[in-house]
């Protein structure tokens, strides 16, 4: 469809721009396209690029885009890479986004080992909200029949 193709082209160009705000807008546009079932490959490329950006806001939007891609059944491997990178970020909100992304991956039956690693790391974080999200990730892992020993260890604390 013409409108979608144009949107994909515009977002693909904008993600390359020097202006961080324009790159953020491109990620948001890709997220809307993905919700409409369009532009998956270009969106995966954009999110993969965005997670490596110096701009924190862009990295957060890239994690959200990956979450939407995963919900649509796309980009699992790149999403696992992105979440694994984001969980190490200095920003607590981005680390929370990584845990939420891992939770979505686990719901889709993907990334169990990396999710267990991330939850095990996050449960020790100073940030209360991140520790709480780590508990939710462990709950999802247990629902999927994974991470029992780690979950028992966490619950025993």
PyMOL commands that set and color helices and strands:
alter all, ss='L'
color gray80, all
select helices_A, chain A and resi 2-14+20-35+40-50+56-71+76-86+92-107+112-122+128-143+148-155
alter helices_A, ss='H'
color red, helices_A
deselect
rebuild
show_as cartoon
